[in-house]
Each structure stands twice: as structure tokens, then as C-alpha cells.
Amino acid sequence: MSQETFSIPNISCGHCTSAIENELGEVDGITSVKGNIEGKNVTVEWSEPATREGILAKLKEINYPATE
């Protein structure tokens, strides 16, 4: 299992974190998504078939791109 915290500068409210949590939660292999409004980040836990690249692509697709 992998875990990473992704910095997402355009998080501004609870709706943002809820949207991210819901969208990423539907991805196969993602077991946990926890948003942090104050820190403007999300912590994601996953295993295969999910990948870091797939998570980054999904965040970009839903208009919450992560900075690297």
C-alpha cells in the first residue's frame, strides 16, 4: 500500500475537499482520501490498480490539479 499527501492550491472550502474525496474515492484501488482545507492538501492511500500517476491525472481532470 502507498500513501502520499498531495498539495492542491485551489482548495478553498469544505465543498472542495468533499468533491475531491468523492471523486478519488471512486477510483479502483484507492482505500482512503482525507482532505485538509487549512493545509490545502489531500492524503491518499492506495494499492494496485491505482497509481500515483493515475491519481494526479484524476485530480487534474476534476480541476483540482496537484502541485509537485
N, CA and C atoms as a LAMMPS dump frame, in Angstrom:
ITEM: TIMESTEP
0
ITEM: NUMBER OF ATOMS
204
ITEM: BOX BOUNDS ff ff ff
-5.0000000000000000e+02 5.0000000000000000e+02
-5.0000000000000000e+02 5.0000000000000000e+02
-5.0000000000000000e+02 5.0000000000000000e+02
ITEM: ATOMS id mol type element x y z
1 1 1 N 0.841 -1.178 0
2 1 2 C 0 0 0
3 1 3 C 0.888 1.244 0
4 2 1 N 0.437 2.262 -0.706
5 2 2 C 1.157 3.53 -0.781
6 2 3 C 0.314 4.63 -0.163
7 3 1 N 0.994 5.661 0.294
8 3 2 C 0.311 6.841 0.836
9 3 3 C 1.111 8.071 0.461
10 4 1 N 0.384 9.121 0.088
11 4 2 C 1.043 10.381 -0.24
12 4 3 C 0.084 11.527 0.039
13 5 1 N 0.652 12.664 0.434
14 5 2 C -0.124 13.885 0.612
15 5 3 C 0.152 14.78 -0.589
16 6 1 N -0.917 15.139 -1.278
17 6 2 C -0.826 15.96 -2.482
18 6 3 C -1.233 17.391 -2.142
19 7 1 N -0.418 18.355 -2.526
20 7 2 C -0.71 19.767 -2.323
21 7 3 C -1.619 20.253 -3.448
22 8 1 N -2.758 20.84 -3.068
23 8 2 C -3.748 21.297 -4.046
24 8 3 C -4.109 22.745 -3.712
25 9 1 N -3.422 23.689 -4.363
26 9 2 C -3.564 25.111 -4.012
27 9 3 C -4.972 25.682 -4.139
28 10 1 N -5.812 25.136 -5.012
29 10 2 C -7.125 25.754 -5.194
30 10 3 C -8.205 25.176 -4.28
31 11 1 N -7.822 24.457 -3.219
32 11 2 C -8.801 24.077 -2.191
33 11 3 C -9.123 25.338 -1.389
34 12 1 N -10.419 25.644 -1.276
35 12 2 C -10.797 26.838 -0.53
36 12 3 C -11.899 26.605 0.491
37 13 1 N -12.549 25.421 0.447
38 13 2 C -13.674 25.195 1.358
39 13 3 C -13.96 23.709 1.499
40 14 1 N -14.922 23.397 2.338
41 14 2 C -15.322 22.011 2.553
42 14 3 C -15.891 21.355 1.309
43 15 1 N -16.541 22.155 0.465
44 15 2 C -17.068 21.589 -0.779
45 15 3 C -15.933 21.056 -1.644
46 16 1 N -14.819 21.79 -1.68
47 16 2 C -13.661 21.356 -2.47
48 16 3 C -13.154 20 -1.984
49 17 1 N -12.941 19.888 -0.663
50 17 2 C -12.416 18.621 -0.153
51 17 3 C -13.42 17.496 -0.338
52 18 1 N -14.712 17.777 -0.175
53 18 2 C -15.732 16.745 -0.389
54 18 3 C -15.737 16.261 -1.83
55 19 1 N -15.63 17.191 -2.766
56 19 2 C -15.614 16.822 -4.184
57 19 3 C -14.412 15.932 -4.488
58 20 1 N -13.251 16.306 -3.971
59 20 2 C -12.046 15.516 -4.2
60 20 3 C -12.185 14.137 -3.559
61 21 1 N -12.641 14.096 -2.311
62 21 2 C -12.804 12.822 -1.607
63 21 3 C -13.776 11.908 -2.352
64 22 1 N -14.885 12.461 -2.833
65 22 2 C -15.869 11.652 -3.554
66 22 3 C -15.324 11.134 -4.875
67 23 1 N -14.682 12.008 -5.647
68 23 2 C -14.168 11.607 -6.961
69 23 3 C -13.036 10.58 -6.834
70 24 1 N -12.074 10.84 -5.958
71 24 2 C -10.969 9.891 -5.802
72 24 3 C -11.441 8.596 -5.151
73 25 1 N -12.449 8.694 -4.287
74 25 2 C -12.977 7.504 -3.621
75 25 3 C -13.575 6.493 -4.572
76 26 1 N -13.928 6.925 -5.774
77 26 2 C -14.5 6.023 -6.775
78 26 3 C -13.439 5.317 -7.615
79 27 1 N -12.182 5.681 -7.462
80 27 2 C -11.105 5.088 -8.249
81 27 3 C -10.722 3.734 -7.646
82 28 1 N -10.676 2.698 -8.48
83 28 2 C -10.305 1.366 -8.008
84 28 3 C -8.92 1.383 -7.387
85 29 1 N -8.806 0.832 -6.199
86 29 2 C -7.528 0.734 -5.519
87 29 3 C -7.303 1.794 -4.468
88 30 1 N -8.057 2.891 -4.519
89 30 2 C -7.908 3.938 -3.508
90 30 3 C -8.718 3.532 -2.287
91 31 1 N -8.04 3.453 -1.145
92 31 2 C -8.687 2.978 0.075
93 31 3 C -9.039 4.101 1.042
94 32 1 N -8.384 5.259 0.917
95 32 2 C -8.659 6.362 1.834
96 32 3 C -8.281 7.692 1.19
97 33 1 N -9.143 8.686 1.39
98 33 2 C -8.864 10.055 0.93
99 33 3 C -9.302 10.984 2.046
100 34 1 N -8.379 11.804 2.516
101 34 2 C -8.702 12.75 3.591
102 34 3 C -8.235 14.136 3.19
103 35 1 N -9.184 15.06 3.037
104 35 2 C -8.865 16.428 2.656
105 35 3 C -8.562 17.302 3.857
106 36 1 N -7.718 18.304 3.653
107 36 2 C -7.357 19.264 4.692
108 36 3 C -7.486 20.666 4.097
109 37 1 N -8.518 21.39 4.528
110 37 2 C -8.784 22.718 3.97
111 37 3 C -7.653 23.686 4.318
112 38 1 N -7.278 23.739 5.596
113 38 2 C -6.257 24.688 6.034
114 38 3 C -4.916 24.425 5.353
115 39 1 N -4.552 23.158 5.213
116 39 2 C -3.281 22.801 4.593
117 39 3 C -3.324 22.772 3.079
118 40 1 N -4.541 22.904 2.518
119 40 2 C -4.741 22.845 1.065
120 40 3 C -4.083 21.601 0.478
121 41 1 N -4.452 20.431 1.079
122 41 2 C -3.904 19.179 0.581
123 41 3 C -4.868 18.029 0.833
124 42 1 N -4.583 16.908 0.21
125 42 2 C -5.311 15.671 0.457
126 42 3 C -4.298 14.554 0.637
127 43 1 N -4.594 13.675 1.583
128 43 2 C -3.769 12.496 1.808
129 43 3 C -4.524 11.299 1.255
130 44 1 N -3.853 10.557 0.389
131 44 2 C -4.477 9.432 -0.305
132 44 3 C -3.701 8.16 0.011
133 45 1 N -4.435 7.094 0.335
134 45 2 C -3.849 5.767 0.48
135 45 3 C -4.386 4.908 -0.652
136 46 1 N -3.497 4.122 -1.277
137 46 2 C -3.934 3.302 -2.39
138 46 3 C -3.056 2.069 -2.546
139 47 1 N -3.598 1.122 -3.304
140 47 2 C -2.85 -0.05 -3.744
141 47 3 C -3.28 -0.309 -5.184
142 48 1 N -2.657 -1.264 -5.824
143 48 2 C -2.986 -1.537 -7.222
144 48 3 C -4.451 -1.897 -7.337
145 49 1 N -5.115 -1.495 -8.4
146 49 2 C -4.577 -0.975 -9.658
147 49 3 C -4.349 0.538 -9.679
148 50 1 N -4.638 1.251 -8.595
149 50 2 C -4.412 2.707 -8.582
150 50 3 C -2.909 3 -8.637
151 51 1 N -2.577 4.129 -9.242
152 51 2 C -1.181 4.556 -9.333
153 51 3 C -1.098 6.038 -8.995
154 52 1 N 0.096 6.485 -8.628
155 52 2 C 0.327 7.902 -8.343
156 52 3 C -0.011 8.739 -9.579
157 53 1 N 0.424 8.263 -10.737
158 53 2 C 0.165 8.989 -11.981
159 53 3 C -1.335 9.073 -12.266
160 54 1 N -2.051 7.99 -11.982
161 54 2 C -3.497 7.982 -12.179
162 54 3 C -4.21 8.946 -11.246
163 55 1 N -3.725 9.04 -10.008
164 55 2 C -4.305 9.974 -9.037
165 55 3 C -4.072 11.405 -9.496
166 56 1 N -2.853 11.702 -9.92
167 56 2 C -2.558 13.05 -10.42
168 56 3 C -3.424 13.391 -11.626
169 57 1 N -3.626 12.434 -12.516
170 57 2 C -4.453 12.66 -13.706
171 57 3 C -5.904 12.918 -13.313
172 58 1 N -6.406 12.17 -12.342
173 58 2 C -7.79 12.35 -11.894
174 58 3 C -7.965 13.716 -11.238
175 59 1 N -7.001 14.12 -10.413
176 59 2 C -7.08 15.449 -9.792
177 59 3 C -7.113 16.548 -10.848
178 60 1 N -6.305 16.418 -11.88
179 60 2 C -6.3 17.404 -12.962
180 60 3 C -7.639 17.388 -13.698
181 61 1 N -8.17 16.195 -13.943
182 61 2 C -9.446 16.043 -14.66
183 61 3 C -10.59 16.724 -13.926
184 62 1 N -10.586 16.695 -12.594
185 62 2 C -11.68 17.293 -11.83
186 62 3 C -11.378 18.732 -11.401
187 63 1 N -10.363 19.325 -12.025
188 63 2 C -9.993 20.726 -11.82
189 63 3 C -9.442 21.046 -10.435
190 64 1 N -8.786 20.065 -9.843
191 64 2 C -8.034 20.269 -8.608
192 64 3 C -6.618 19.721 -8.794
193 65 1 N -5.859 20.314 -9.724
194 65 2 C -4.523 19.77 -10.009
195 65 3 C -3.595 19.929 -8.813
196 66 1 N -2.799 18.904 -8.6
197 66 2 C -1.813 18.932 -7.513
198 66 3 C -0.531 19.573 -8.01
199 67 1 N 0.148 20.27 -7.1
200 67 2 C 1.462 20.815 -7.451
201 67 3 C 2.509 19.802 -7.016
202 68 1 N 3.583 19.759 -7.759
203 68 2 C 4.637 18.799 -7.428
204 68 3 C 5.895 19.516 -7.038
